[in-house]
């Protein structure tokens, strides 16, 4: 039988929780303070501890460390009447499985305990009878880089992944927030369940509400049949809300209800739908400034940012550029069926010196485009002209238009050769208008 230790100095709450757990089939032990709780922990070795944050002789957040030192395999869920973000973050860092608020989260206690027990019972048993915690190292294999700043974020992400708390990812555009969100999901107990991502900036308020919550037939013009929303698609898994700062203010209140009650109402429906979803959100905006400008709800911010991870821009981790570039080169070379030996010295130097305002995404896109036109090695000449014009030896600074034009001429010609003369595809790859491409072809006298 699975065993639980409840440590809480309020007899009514302690007995109520014990009764709830016993009705779920758990064997329950009770303690009213830190000292008696640690004694029962040693004597009974429970699999799970439900511990109040404020105890008469100690603090539950700090007590997590003591519990983990005495029983490393015991999971800990902290309970508090007055939740705050710093306590929640510190609890997770100390090794807690989750951190929930009494009253508001009563309906979440049983599902959270079930997931904690699922994690405990899924650990492989060694011949001696002892258990080992499975390390989900591979979950973060997609996050490339060994710089100190990135590794610090990864270590925190590993710890929060195995919990069920909401995570807010911040950072500039292109820093890899969705990659982190997917890794957090893969490192969680929900890994075998769906991971659903949506960009909140891609829809109007009405369309976004229908996309995430779904709608009933007849809810609006064109709603010919019932539609499942993305929350329903992600049930028991993780939903990633990218660009959360773009969500309309009115819709934010409905998202807040999901976080507080675990339910929502579909567009055109009258009955609430229950849901069990972990929410990971991301933004490149400063949400505190958005709150000050009345564009974002403060209560929603506190719910979403129980655990906050800020991803460093690429210019602050330049030592990761060679590893990232090599990985992108290998991926796209295989995809295009090209044999490319690597990067020429001038190209490597340029990549290390460039500011990369678009971060990892920009590096990825630049290498993909360079591979289209390169030969044995990717050289500086293979890089898009607008990126390298400032590094061409004196071309722009000296006003020597010939060198700049010649480089552009060669670049356009190579792309047209790659597309076999398909001008629409060439314009797309060059990221210029088709009319502009025709004008350049005529200007340079390019024949394909």
C-alpha positions as CSV (number, residue, x, y, z in Angstrom):
1,X,0.0,0.0,0.0
2,X,1.3,3.5,-0.9
3,X,2.0,5.6,2.2
4,X,1.6,9.3,2.9
5,X,2.8,11.5,5.8
6,X,0.8,14.7,6.5
7,X,2.6,17.4,8.6
8,X,0.3,20.2,9.5
9,X,-0.3,22.0,12.8
10,X,-4.1,22.6,12.1
11,X,-5.9,19.5,13.4
12,X,-9.0,20.0,11.2
13,X,-7.1,20.4,8.0
14,X,-4.8,17.5,8.9
15,X,-7.6,15.1,9.6
16,X,-9.6,16.2,6.6
17,X,-6.6,15.6,4.3
18,X,-6.0,12.2,6.0
19,X,-9.6,11.2,5.4
20,X,-9.4,12.2,1.8
21,X,-6.2,10.2,1.3
22,X,-7.6,7.1,3.1
23,X,-10.7,7.1,0.9
24,X,-8.2,7.0,-2.1
25,X,-6.7,3.9,-0.6
26,X,-3.5,5.3,0.9
27,X,-2.1,4.5,4.3
28,X,-1.7,7.8,6.2
29,X,0.5,9.0,9.1
30,X,0.0,12.4,10.8
31,X,2.2,14.8,12.6
32,X,1.5,18.3,14.0
33,X,5.0,19.8,13.8
34,X,8.5,19.5,12.3
35,X,10.1,17.3,15.0
36,X,7.4,14.7,15.2
37,X,7.2,14.7,11.4
38,X,10.9,13.9,11.0
39,X,10.6,11.1,13.6
40,X,7.7,9.5,11.7
41,X,9.6,10.0,8.4
42,X,12.5,7.9,9.8
43,X,10.2,5.3,11.4
44,X,7.7,4.8,8.7
45,X,9.6,5.9,5.5
46,X,6.5,7.2,3.7
47,X,6.6,7.5,-0.1
48,X,5.0,11.0,0.0
49,X,5.0,13.9,2.4
50,X,2.3,16.6,2.4
51,X,3.8,19.4,4.5
52,X,2.5,22.8,5.6
53,X,4.8,25.7,4.9
54,X,4.3,27.4,8.3
55,X,4.9,25.0,11.2
56,X,5.2,26.0,14.8
57,X,8.8,24.8,15.0
58,X,10.1,25.2,11.4
59,X,9.5,26.2,7.8
60,X,8.3,23.7,5.3
61,X,10.3,25.2,2.4
62,X,13.5,24.6,4.3
63,X,12.2,21.3,5.6
64,X,12.2,19.9,2.1
65,X,16.0,19.7,2.3
66,X,15.9,17.8,5.5
67,X,13.3,15.3,4.2
68,X,15.4,14.7,1.1
69,X,18.6,14.2,3.1
70,X,16.8,11.6,5.3
71,X,14.8,9.9,2.6
72,X,16.0,10.9,-0.9
73,X,13.3,8.9,-2.7
74,X,10.4,10.4,-0.8
75,X,8.5,13.0,-2.7
76,X,7.3,16.2,-1.0
77,X,4.2,18.4,-1.8
78,X,4.1,21.7,0.1
79,X,0.8,23.2,1.3
80,X,0.3,26.9,2.2
81,X,-2.6,29.1,3.0
82,X,-0.8,32.1,1.5
83,X,1.1,31.2,-1.6
84,X,3.9,33.4,-2.9
85,X,6.2,33.1,-5.9
86,X,9.6,33.2,-4.1
87,X,8.5,30.4,-1.7
88,X,7.3,28.3,-4.6
89,X,10.5,28.7,-6.6
90,X,12.7,27.9,-3.6
91,X,10.6,24.9,-2.8
92,X,11.1,23.5,-6.2
93,X,14.9,24.2,-6.0
94,X,15.0,22.4,-2.7
95,X,13.5,19.3,-4.4
96,X,9.7,19.6,-3.8
97,X,7.4,17.8,-6.2
98,X,4.9,20.6,-6.1
99,X,3.7,23.6,-4.2
100,X,0.0,24.3,-3.9
101,X,-2.3,26.7,-2.1
102,X,-4.9,25.4,0.4
103,X,-8.5,26.1,-0.5
104,X,-7.9,27.3,-4.0
105,X,-6.2,24.1,-5.1
106,X,-8.2,21.5,-3.0
107,X,-9.6,20.0,-6.2
108,X,-6.0,19.6,-7.5
109,X,-4.6,17.7,-4.5
110,X,-5.7,14.2,-5.5
111,X,-4.5,14.5,-9.2
112,X,-1.2,15.9,-8.0
113,X,-0.8,13.1,-5.4
114,X,-1.6,10.6,-8.1
115,X,1.1,11.9,-10.4
116,X,3.6,11.9,-7.6
117,X,2.8,8.3,-6.8
118,X,3.0,7.4,-10.5
119,X,6.5,8.9,-10.6
120,X,7.4,6.9,-7.4
121,X,6.0,3.6,-8.6
122,X,7.6,4.0,-12.1
123,X,11.1,3.9,-10.6
124,X,13.0,0.7,-11.4
125,X,13.7,-1.6,-8.5
126,X,17.2,-2.8,-8.0
127,X,17.9,-6.4,-6.8
128,X,18.6,-5.1,-3.3
129,X,15.1,-3.7,-3.1
130,X,16.2,-0.1,-3.2
131,X,14.9,2.2,-5.9
132,X,16.6,4.7,-8.1
133,X,15.1,7.9,-9.6
134,X,15.1,7.7,-13.4
135,X,17.1,10.6,-14.7
136,X,15.5,12.1,-17.8
137,X,18.7,13.5,-19.2
138,X,17.6,12.9,-22.8
139,X,14.7,15.3,-22.3
140,X,17.0,18.3,-22.7
141,X,19.2,16.9,-25.5
142,X,17.5,19.2,-27.9
143,X,18.8,22.2,-26.0
144,X,22.3,22.8,-27.5
145,X,25.1,24.6,-25.7
146,X,27.4,24.3,-22.8
147,X,27.8,28.0,-21.8
148,X,27.5,28.7,-18.1
149,X,24.4,30.8,-18.4
150,X,22.5,28.3,-20.5
151,X,23.5,25.4,-18.2
152,X,22.2,27.2,-15.2
153,X,18.8,27.6,-16.9
154,X,18.8,23.9,-17.9
155,X,19.5,22.8,-14.4
156,X,16.6,24.8,-13.1
157,X,14.4,23.5,-15.9
158,X,15.2,19.9,-15.0
159,X,14.1,20.4,-11.5
160,X,10.8,22.1,-12.4
161,X,10.1,19.6,-15.2
162,X,9.2,16.8,-12.8
163,X,6.7,19.0,-10.9
164,X,3.3,20.2,-12.1
165,X,3.7,23.9,-11.5
166,X,3.1,26.5,-14.3
167,X,6.3,27.8,-15.9
168,X,6.9,31.2,-17.5
169,X,9.7,31.4,-20.1
170,X,11.0,34.8,-21.0
171,X,13.6,36.0,-23.4
172,X,14.2,37.7,-26.7
173,X,12.6,36.3,-29.9
174,X,14.5,33.3,-31.3
175,X,16.1,32.2,-28.0
176,X,14.4,28.8,-28.1
177,X,11.5,29.1,-25.7
178,X,9.4,26.5,-27.5
179,X,12.4,24.1,-27.4
180,X,12.6,24.5,-23.7
181,X,8.9,24.1,-23.3
182,X,9.0,20.8,-25.2
183,X,12.0,19.7,-23.1
184,X,10.2,20.5,-19.8
185,X,7.2,18.4,-21.0
186,X,9.5,15.5,-22.1
187,X,11.1,15.6,-18.7
188,X,7.8,15.5,-16.8
189,X,5.5,12.7,-15.7
190,X,3.2,13.8,-18.5
191,X,5.8,13.0,-21.2
192,X,3.6,10.3,-22.7
193,X,0.7,12.6,-23.0
194,X,0.1,15.3,-25.6
195,X,2.2,18.5,-26.0
196,X,0.2,21.2,-27.7
197,X,1.6,24.6,-28.7
198,X,-0.2,27.7,-29.9
199,X,1.1,31.2,-30.7
200,X,-1.3,33.6,-29.0
201,X,-0.3,36.5,-31.4
202,X,-1.5,34.6,-34.5
203,X,-5.2,34.9,-33.7
204,X,-7.8,37.6,-32.9
205,X,-9.4,37.4,-29.5
206,X,-12.5,35.6,-30.8
207,X,-10.5,33.1,-32.9
208,X,-8.0,32.5,-30.1
209,X,-10.8,31.7,-27.6
210,X,-12.4,29.2,-30.0
211,X,-9.0,27.7,-30.7
212,X,-7.9,27.1,-27.1
213,X,-11.4,26.4,-25.5
214,X,-13.3,25.0,-28.5
215,X,-16.9,25.9,-29.4
216,X,-20.4,24.4,-29.7
217,X,-22.2,24.1,-33.0
218,X,-24.1,27.4,-33.7
219,X,-21.9,29.4,-31.4
220,X,-21.2,31.9,-34.2
221,X,-21.5,32.1,-38.0
222,X,-19.7,29.3,-39.6
223,X,-19.6,27.1,-36.4
224,X,-21.4,24.2,-38.1
225,X,-20.4,21.5,-35.6
226,X,-18.8,21.1,-32.2
227,X,-15.1,21.7,-32.1
228,X,-12.6,20.5,-29.5
229,X,-10.2,23.2,-28.2
230,X,-6.5,22.8,-27.7
231,X,-6.9,22.5,-23.9
232,X,-9.1,19.5,-24.5
233,X,-6.6,18.1,-27.0
234,X,-3.8,18.6,-24.4
235,X,-5.8,16.9,-21.6
236,X,-3.4,15.2,-19.1
237,X,-0.5,16.7,-21.0
238,X,1.1,20.1,-21.5
239,X,-0.1,23.2,-23.4
240,X,2.4,25.8,-24.4
241,X,1.0,29.3,-24.8
242,X,3.6,31.2,-26.8
243,X,3.5,35.0,-26.9
244,X,1.1,35.1,-23.9
245,X,1.7,38.8,-23.6
246,X,-0.4,39.3,-26.8
247,X,-3.5,37.7,-25.3
248,X,-6.5,40.0,-25.1
249,X,-7.2,41.3,-21.6
250,X,-10.7,39.8,-21.5
251,X,-9.5,36.4,-22.5
252,X,-6.9,36.5,-19.8
253,X,-9.7,36.3,-17.2
254,X,-10.9,33.0,-18.7
255,X,-7.4,31.6,-18.7
256,X,-7.1,32.6,-15.0
257,X,-10.2,30.5,-14.3
258,X,-8.5,27.4,-15.9
259,X,-5.5,27.9,-13.6
260,X,-7.6,28.4,-10.5
261,X,-10.3,25.8,-11.0
262,X,-9.2,23.4,-13.7
263,X,-12.2,24.1,-15.8
264,X,-13.5,26.4,-18.6
265,X,-16.6,27.0,-20.7
266,X,-16.5,26.5,-24.4
267,X,-17.7,29.2,-26.7
268,X,-21.5,28.9,-27.0
269,X,-21.7,26.4,-24.1
270,X,-23.3,26.8,-20.7
271,X,-21.6,23.9,-18.8
272,X,-18.0,24.0,-17.6
273,X,-15.5,21.4,-19.0
274,X,-13.0,19.9,-16.5
275,X,-9.4,19.7,-17.6
276,X,-6.1,18.5,-16.3
277,X,-3.4,20.4,-18.2
278,X,0.0,21.8,-17.2
279,X,0.5,25.3,-18.6
280,X,3.9,26.5,-19.9
281,X,3.8,30.0,-21.3
282,X,6.3,32.3,-23.0
283,X,6.8,35.9,-23.9
284,X,9.4,38.3,-25.2
285,X,7.6,41.2,-23.5
286,X,8.2,42.7,-20.0
287,X,4.9,41.5,-18.4
288,X,5.5,43.8,-15.3
289,X,5.5,46.8,-17.7
290,X,2.4,45.4,-19.4
291,X,0.7,45.1,-16.0
292,X,1.7,48.8,-15.2
293,X,0.1,49.8,-18.5
294,X,-3.1,47.8,-17.8
295,X,-2.4,45.4,-20.6
296,X,-1.9,42.3,-18.6
297,X,-3.6,41.0,-15.4
298,X,-1.4,40.9,-12.4
299,X,-3.3,37.9,-10.8
300,X,-2.7,35.9,-14.1
301,X,1.0,36.8,-14.1
302,X,1.4,35.5,-10.6
303,X,-0.4,32.2,-11.6
304,X,1.7,31.8,-14.7
305,X,5.0,32.7,-13.2
306,X,5.1,30.3,-10.3
307,X,8.5,29.3,-11.8
308,X,10.2,31.8,-14.1
309,X,13.0,30.9,-16.4
310,X,14.8,33.6,-18.5
311,X,16.7,32.4,-21.6
312,X,19.9,34.3,-22.4
313,X,20.3,35.8,-25.9
314,X,22.9,34.2,-28.2
315,X,25.2,37.2,-28.0
316,X,25.6,36.4,-24.3
317,X,26.7,32.9,-24.9
318,X,28.9,33.1,-28.0
319,X,30.8,30.0,-27.0
320,X,27.7,28.0,-28.0
321,X,27.7,29.3,-31.6
322,X,30.1,26.7,-33.0
323,X,28.1,23.8,-31.5
324,X,24.8,25.2,-32.7
325,X,26.2,26.0,-36.2
326,X,27.6,22.5,-36.6
327,X,24.3,20.9,-35.5
328,X,22.3,23.0,-38.0
329,X,24.9,22.3,-40.8
330,X,24.6,18.6,-40.2
331,X,20.8,18.7,-40.1
332,X,20.2,20.7,-43.2
333,X,23.0,19.0,-45.2
334,X,21.3,15.7,-44.6
335,X,17.9,17.2,-45.5
336,X,19.2,18.6,-48.8
337,X,21.4,15.6,-49.6
338,X,24.6,17.8,-49.8
339,X,28.1,16.9,-48.7
340,X,29.6,19.9,-47.0
341,X,32.8,19.7,-45.0
342,X,32.2,22.6,-42.6
343,X,32.7,26.4,-42.3
344,X,35.6,28.3,-43.8
345,X,37.8,30.4,-41.3
346,X,36.4,33.7,-42.5
347,X,32.8,32.5,-42.0
348,X,33.6,31.1,-38.5
349,X,35.1,34.5,-37.5
350,X,32.1,36.3,-38.8
351,X,29.6,34.1,-36.9
352,X,31.5,34.7,-33.7
353,X,31.6,38.5,-34.2
354,X,28.0,39.0,-35.4
355,X,25.4,40.3,-32.8
356,X,22.7,37.8,-33.9
357,X,19.7,40.0,-33.0
358,X,17.4,37.1,-34.1
359,X,19.3,34.7,-31.8
360,X,19.3,31.0,-32.4
361,X,16.5,31.1,-34.9
362,X,18.4,33.6,-37.0
363,X,21.6,31.5,-36.9
364,X,19.5,28.5,-38.0
365,X,17.9,30.3,-40.9
366,X,21.2,31.8,-42.1
367,X,22.9,28.4,-42.2
368,X,19.9,26.8,-44.1
369,X,20.1,29.5,-46.8
370,X,23.9,29.4,-47.0
371,X,23.8,25.6,-47.6
372,X,21.7,26.1,-50.6
373,X,24.5,28.0,-52.5
374,X,27.7,26.7,-50.9
375,X,30.1,24.2,-52.4
376,X,32.6,22.2,-50.2
377,X,32.6,24.7,-47.4
378,X,30.3,27.5,-46.2
379,X,32.3,30.7,-46.8
380,X,31.5,34.3,-45.9
381,X,30.4,34.8,-49.6
382,X,27.6,32.3,-49.0
383,X,26.1,34.3,-46.2
384,X,23.2,36.6,-47.0
385,X,24.4,40.0,-48.2
386,X,22.4,42.0,-45.7
387,X,24.0,40.1,-42.8
388,X,27.6,40.4,-43.9
389,X,27.7,43.8,-45.7
390,X,29.1,45.5,-42.6
391,X,32.0,43.0,-42.6
392,X,32.9,43.1,-46.3
393,X,36.3,44.7,-46.5
394,X,35.4,48.4,-46.8
395,X,32.6,47.9,-49.3
396,X,30.0,50.0,-47.6
397,X,32.3,52.2,-45.6
398,X,34.4,53.2,-48.6
399,X,31.5,53.7,-50.9
400,X,32.8,51.1,-53.4
401,X,29.4,50.1,-54.9
402,X,31.1,47.7,-57.4
403,X,32.1,45.1,-54.7
404,X,28.7,45.2,-53.0
405,X,26.8,44.8,-56.3
406,X,29.1,42.0,-57.5
407,X,28.5,40.1,-54.3
408,X,24.7,40.6,-54.6
409,X,24.9,39.5,-58.3
410,X,26.7,36.2,-57.4
411,X,24.3,35.5,-54.5
412,X,21.1,36.0,-56.6
413,X,22.6,33.9,-59.5
414,X,23.4,31.0,-57.1
415,X,20.0,31.0,-55.6
416,X,18.4,31.0,-59.1
417,X,20.6,28.1,-60.1
418,X,19.5,26.2,-57.0
419,X,15.8,26.8,-57.8
420,X,16.4,25.8,-61.4
421,X,15.1,29.2,-62.6
422,X,12.0,29.2,-60.4
423,X,11.8,32.9,-59.6
424,X,9.0,32.7,-57.1
425,X,10.9,30.2,-55.0
426,X,14.1,32.2,-55.4
427,X,12.3,35.4,-54.2
428,X,11.0,33.5,-51.2
429,X,14.5,32.2,-50.3
430,X,16.0,35.6,-50.8
431,X,13.2,37.2,-48.8
432,X,12.5,39.9,-51.4
433,X,9.5,40.6,-53.5
434,X,9.1,39.0,-56.9
435,X,9.1,42.4,-58.6
436,X,12.3,43.3,-56.8
437,X,13.9,40.0,-58.0
438,X,12.9,40.7,-61.7
439,X,14.4,44.2,-61.4
440,X,17.7,42.8,-60.0
441,X,17.8,40.2,-62.8
442,X,17.5,42.9,-65.4
443,X,19.9,45.2,-63.6
444,X,22.7,42.6,-63.4
445,X,21.9,40.9,-66.7
446,X,21.4,37.5,-65.1
447,X,20.6,34.7,-67.5
448,X,19.2,31.4,-66.2
